[in-house]
Amino acid sequence: MTAKMSTQVRKFFLINSQCVHVLAVIPGKIMPPNFWIWTLLTHSFIELHIWHTCIDVIVVFLYSKMIEPLWGTKELLSFYFLVTIPNAIFATCIYFMIYMFTFNDEYLFERPIYGLASFIGAYCVVIKQIMPDTVIISTPFIKLKQDHVPLLIILISTLLYVINAVPVHFLIMLSFGIFISWTYLRFFQLHKNGSRGDQSNTFSFASFFPPPIQPVISVLANTVFELFVRIKICKPFVKKYNVAAPSSITITIPGAEAADADRRSTHTFSTFFLLRQKALKALDDRLKQSSEAWPDIDESTTTNTAAQTHQIHSTTNPSNSQNNLMTSTTNNNTTSNANNATTIDLNNSTSNNNQEYHEQTTTTQ
């Protein structure tokens, strides 16, 4: 029984090694006379460790959920192959360069190139593009943003390679995946309005690095970019100046405008989840602030005003009552005198000339 189980295990690993040998990129076999060109398409579907497979599944799931509503299925698949195929070619060139310096045949025939490390790096770049200022971890000691993730995973992969936790091709593919994806998204991706690339400052090459060294990286990146423009690999950035009103000038960068529109149109699962977390946190902070006891300035002012008014009324009440009494007495006397005068006038007019009185009464009606 034990012998049968060991035989089956050996067959499984033998088949597994044969699959890796046929489907993974082997630098010595991809070149003529063998020319195993199909391995450029199949190498990303091969993994030898379960934890690598779990990471790949999570990344592919999140990528499809977050990016497909924004880009569409066609652009989704195009980006996948635009990252993985050139990455395998660059990794093969690196292996040939290592062989030229070391003359070690293992880099040509015994060290296959496989896995989704390049796509993991590309996924981090895409998330940085659509959510550049998203805070992932916020503590009193450190604040980790989405901008820091690509460089952080390169550093972590380097440490894992030093302790032999990952092979060397993992680090190579991860680094080239970040660079290739950024190059495509920065200069060549076609947007719906016809513009290409993302020319915003939040997606510059220097933004991948910490702020203290960003000026140095900017100088190097601009120098390389000017060289690529001269040899016509890249096109120069075009800025449009809109002088519509004499008091204002509007500068429009076509790529940045399209990229900002894509960011604003992102209503995917991750964006909703992150915005929901921010909204809940802000609501909790406001509720905590409103629950604290604050002095009511209006209430104290109203109380003081009412007290002063009450004192004024209590002081002026005796004189006001006397004045009111005198005024009412005078009004009564005036009214009685007026009534008496009216009665006397009416009696006199009646006794003297009744016909004239009736004419006046008729005219008044």
ZIPE-V107506 format. One record per run of one state. SS is the DSSP state (~ for helix, > for strand, _ for the rest). FROM is the first residue (numbers start at 1). TO is the last residue. If there is no record, write none. Layout:
# ZIPE-V107506
ss=SS from=FROM to=TO
ss=SS from=FROM to=TO
This chain:
# ZIPE-V107506
ss=_ from=1 to=1
ss=~ from=2 to=23
ss=_ from=24 to=24
ss=> from=25 to=25
ss=_ from=26 to=26
ss=~ from=27 to=30
ss=_ from=31 to=38
ss=~ from=39 to=45
ss=_ from=46 to=49
ss=~ from=50 to=71
ss=_ from=72 to=72
ss=~ from=73 to=102
ss=_ from=103 to=105
ss=~ from=106 to=109
ss=_ from=110 to=112
ss=> from=113 to=113
ss=_ from=114 to=116
ss=~ from=117 to=130
ss=_ from=131 to=134
ss=> from=135 to=138
ss=_ from=139 to=142
ss=> from=143 to=145
ss=~ from=146 to=162
ss=_ from=163 to=167
ss=~ from=168 to=188
ss=_ from=189 to=189
ss=> from=190 to=190
ss=_ from=191 to=195
ss=> from=196 to=196
ss=_ from=197 to=200
ss=~ from=201 to=203
ss=_ from=204 to=204
ss=~ from=205 to=208
ss=_ from=209 to=210
ss=~ from=211 to=230
ss=_ from=231 to=238
ss=> from=239 to=242
ss=_ from=243 to=249
ss=> from=250 to=253
ss=~ from=254 to=264
ss=_ from=265 to=268
ss=~ from=269 to=291
ss=_ from=292 to=296
ss=~ from=297 to=352
ss=_ from=353 to=353
ss=~ from=354 to=364
ss=_ from=365 to=365
